[in-house]
Amino acid sequence: MNPHPVPQLIFAAAGDPGLRTLLSGHFGSQGFEVVSFDHGKAFQHRLARRRPDVAILDDSASVGGPDIVREMRTTADDLPVILLTSGQDDARIRGLEAGADDCVGRDVNPRELQARVQAILRRRRSVAGAVVPTDGAPLTIGAIKLDLQARALICGDRSIRLTSTQFALLKTLASHPFRPFSRDRLYEIAGNDRDSGQERSIDVHILRLRRMIERDPRKPAVLQTVRGAGYVFVPPPMSAAA
């Protein structure tokens, strides 16, 4: 059963009426409030008037889930989104690159989908582990801070200067916890030319950042790899030391 006393609101958009019925029936029986849509435009229209706790979007032509997510992310909308896809790797990767929080096949077991929804909601509640400043104050990453003015990492009484690329990458990832960023997007953020022959340069920068902030760079817990897609920032506990 849904462990929260207040029902969690889910917006679900799917072109297949059977899938909509399945989603509404399962989550409704588990104590969630579900509003379903048969078309992406109907979803967007309702979204402008009411915010759900999480959205589940089909990547079918009538819904266009990846396009909706991409548009949301370009406006800094961080609404949690799970995309339902064909289940193939290419579709999953495209969804993650668009900015989805998670991607699963349309034939997913409803109980697994519910577990994924609840995992996203738990992560969102724990996002306080990375405090995103709005006034130029340092950005907290566990026991260290990213000084946005000096473009440096503050570790105790030490200050580690970052290159412009390292700063841009870490600031972007840490400011959007749990959101996967593709290498293509990170190339753009870093201002790199993908045709320059330095296709692995992002990986090198991430490796160097891991050496600065991870307890064990060989087993990264903060700057994690999203297989086949890119990287994601996972906030460490506030008490964690670098």
C-alpha positions in Angstrom: 0.0 0.0 0.0 1.0 3.6 -0.5 2.8 4.5 2.8 2.0 8.2 2.6 -1.1 9.5 4.5 -1.7 12.1 1.8 -2.4 10.5 -1.6 0.4 11.1 -4.1 -0.9 12.6 -7.4 0.2 11.0 -10.6 -0.4 12.3 -14.1 -0.3 9.4 -16.6 -0.5 9.8 -20.4 -0.6 6.8 -22.7 -2.0 6.3 -26.2 -3.1 2.8 -25.5 -6.5 2.8 -23.6 -5.6 -0.6 -22.1 -2.4 0.8 -20.6 -4.3 3.9 -19.2 -6.8 1.6 -17.6 -4.0 -0.6 -16.1 -2.1 2.4 -14.7 -5.2 4.1 -13.3 -6.5 0.9 -11.8 -3.3 -0.3 -10.1 -2.2 3.1 -8.7 -5.7 4.0 -7.6 -6.0 0.7 -5.7 -2.8 1.5 -3.9 -4.0 4.9 -2.6 -2.6 7.2 -5.3 -4.7 9.8 -7.0 -4.4 9.3 -10.7 -5.4 11.5 -13.6 -4.9 9.9 -17.0 -4.7 11.4 -20.5 -4.8 9.9 -24.0 -2.8 12.7 -25.7 0.3 14.7 -24.9 -1.4 18.0 -25.5 -4.1 17.2 -22.9 -1.4 16.3 -20.4 0.4 19.6 -21.0 -2.8 21.6 -20.7 -3.6 20.1 -17.3 0.0 20.4 -16.2 -0.3 24.2 -16.6 -3.1 24.2 -14.1 -2.1 21.6 -11.6 1.2 20.0 -10.5 1.4 16.2 -9.8 4.0 14.5 -7.6 5.2 12.4 -10.6 4.3 11.9 -14.2 4.3 8.7 -16.2 4.4 9.3 -20.0 4.3 7.0 -23.0 6.7 7.6 -25.8 4.1 6.8 -28.4 3.4 9.3 -31.2 0.1 10.5 -29.7 1.8 11.3 -26.4 5.4 12.2 -27.4 6.8 11.6 -24.0 10.5 12.4 -24.8 9.6 15.6 -26.6 7.5 16.7 -23.6 10.2 16.0 -21.2 12.8 17.7 -23.3 10.7 20.8 -23.5 10.1 20.7 -19.7 13.8 20.5 -19.0 14.7 23.4 -21.2 12.5 25.6 -19.0 14.1 24.2 -15.8 10.9 22.2 -14.9 12.2 19.4 -12.7 8.9 17.5 -12.4 9.8 13.8 -11.9 9.0 11.8 -15.0 9.0 8.1 -15.8 8.9 7.3 -19.5 7.2 4.1 -20.8 9.1 2.8 -23.9 9.4 -0.2 -26.1 12.0 -1.5 -23.6 14.8 -1.5 -26.1 18.1 0.1 -25.2 17.9 2.8 -27.8 14.5 3.9 -26.7 15.6 3.9 -23.0 18.7 5.9 -23.8 16.8 8.5 -25.8 14.4 8.9 -22.9 17.2 9.5 -20.4 18.9 11.9 -22.8 15.7 13.8 -23.0 15.8 14.3 -19.3 13.5 11.5 -17.9 14.2 10.4 -14.3 13.6 6.7 -15.3 12.6 4.7 -18.4 10.9 1.3 -18.4 9.2 -1.0 -20.9 5.5 -0.7 -21.4 5.1 -4.3 -20.3 6.6 -3.5 -16.9 4.9 -5.2 -13.9 2.7 -2.6 -12.2 4.2 -3.4 -8.9 7.7 -2.7 -10.3 6.5 0.6 -11.8 5.0 1.5 -8.4 8.3 0.7 -6.7 10.1 3.0 -9.2 7.6 5.8 -8.6 8.2 5.5 -4.9 11.9 5.4 -5.3 11.8 8.7 -7.3 9.7 10.3 -4.6 12.1 9.1 -1.9 15.0 10.5 -3.8 13.3 13.8 -4.2 12.6 14.1 -0.5 16.3 13.4 0.2 17.5 16.0 -2.2 18.4 18.2 0.7 21.8 16.4 0.7 22.6 18.8 -2.1 21.5 22.3 -1.3 21.1 24.4 -4.5 21.7 28.0 -3.7 19.6 30.8 -5.2 21.7 33.8 -3.9 25.3 32.9 -5.0 26.0 31.1 -1.7 28.2 27.9 -1.9 26.6 24.8 -3.2 26.8 22.0 -0.6 28.0 18.6 -1.7 28.1 16.4 1.4 31.0 17.7 3.6 32.4 19.9 0.9 31.2 23.0 -0.9 31.4 24.4 -4.4 32.1 28.1 -4.2 30.2 29.6 -7.1 32.1 32.9 -6.9 35.6 31.6 -6.6 34.9 28.6 -8.8 36.6 26.3 -6.3 35.9 23.3 -4.1 36.2 24.0 -0.4 37.3 20.9 1.6 37.8 21.9 5.2 40.5 24.5 5.2 41.6 23.6 1.6 40.5 25.4 -1.5 40.8 23.5 -4.8 40.6 25.6 -7.9 38.6 24.2 -10.8 39.1 24.7 -14.5 36.2 26.4 -16.3 35.1 23.0 -17.8 35.3 21.2 -14.4 33.3 24.0 -12.8 30.6 24.1 -15.5 30.2 20.3 -15.4 30.0 20.0 -11.6 27.8 23.0 -11.1 25.3 21.7 -13.7 25.2 18.1 -12.4 25.1 19.1 -8.7 22.3 21.7 -9.4 20.1 19.0 -11.0 20.5 15.9 -8.7 19.2 12.6 -10.0 18.8 14.0 -13.5 20.9 12.0 -16.0 22.9 14.2 -18.5 24.0 12.7 -21.8 27.6 13.2 -22.9 26.3 15.2 -25.8 24.6 17.6 -23.4 27.7 17.8 -21.2 29.8 18.6 -24.3 27.5 21.6 -25.0 27.6 22.7 -21.3 31.4 22.5 -21.3 31.6 24.3 -24.6 33.6 21.5 -26.3 33.5 20.8 -30.0 32.5 17.2 -30.5 34.3 17.2 -33.8 37.6 18.2 -32.3 38.7 14.6 -31.9 38.4 14.7 -28.1 35.4 12.4 -27.8 36.5 11.1 -24.4 37.3 14.5 -22.9 34.1 14.6 -20.8 35.0 11.2 -19.2 38.5 12.6 -18.3 36.9 15.6 -16.6 34.5 13.5 -14.7 37.3 11.2 -13.6 39.3 14.2 -12.3 36.2 15.5 -10.4 35.7 12.1 -8.9 39.2 12.2 -7.5 38.3 15.5 -5.8 34.9 14.6 -4.3 34.5 10.9 -4.0 35.5 8.8 -1.0 36.6 6.1 -3.4 36.9 7.3 -7.0 37.1 3.7 -8.2 33.5 3.2 -6.8 31.9 6.6 -7.4 28.8 7.2 -5.3 28.2 10.9 -6.2 29.1 11.3 -9.9 27.6 8.0 -11.1 27.7 6.6 -14.6 24.4 6.0 -16.4 25.1 3.0 -18.6 25.0 4.0 -22.3 23.8 7.5 -21.5 26.1 9.7 -19.5 26.3 10.8 -15.9 24.1 11.7 -12.9 24.7 13.4 -9.6 23.5 11.6 -6.5 23.7 13.8 -3.4 25.7 12.3 -0.6 24.5 12.3 3.0 25.2 15.7 4.7 27.5 14.0 7.1 29.6 12.3 4.4 33.1 13.4 4.1 34.9 13.7 0.8 
